[in-house]
Amino acid sequence: MRSMSITFCAAAAAALIAVPVPAALASPAAPAGDDDRRTGTVSVTPSTIAPGGKVELWADVCGKGREATGNSDAFASEARFRPADDNGLFAEARIRDDAEPRSYDVWVTCRDGRGKATGTLTVVHHHRPSPAAPVKAGGG
């Protein structure tokens, strides 16, 4: 009789493992409407820029006709995205004049709060080489 109980318990446990749990029960409950949150990328052109320069930003996360804002510690002000084409949104941003040379994160948030995108840019300081000696121009 005891082996029958063990067999029954083993069969019940195997059945529970084999039956898929509905997605709503498998994870913590998400607020209604959050199932369409999107993530994407921000393309920064040029990806390496000097302080005071301007970059173009393209985001693919918010969809056609939506609005978004972009931020970075390197930006002089918030970038406002507008629809550009069927692929996403476009914005321009100016790099702070006092931005330190390093990599910076760029993040975009859709106005409706249902999408986010990230990217990076690198600020470099361009030093122009100075001549080591005056150029001999000749007499004339």
Buried (B, 14 or more C-beta within 10 A) or exposed (E): EEEEEEEEEEEEEEEEEEEEEEEEEEEEEEEEEEEEEEEBBBBBEEEEBBBEBEBBBBBBBBBEEBEBBBBBEBBBEEBBBEBBEEEBBBBEBBBBEEBEEEEBEBBBBBEEEBBBBBBEBBBEEEEEEEEEEEEEEEEE
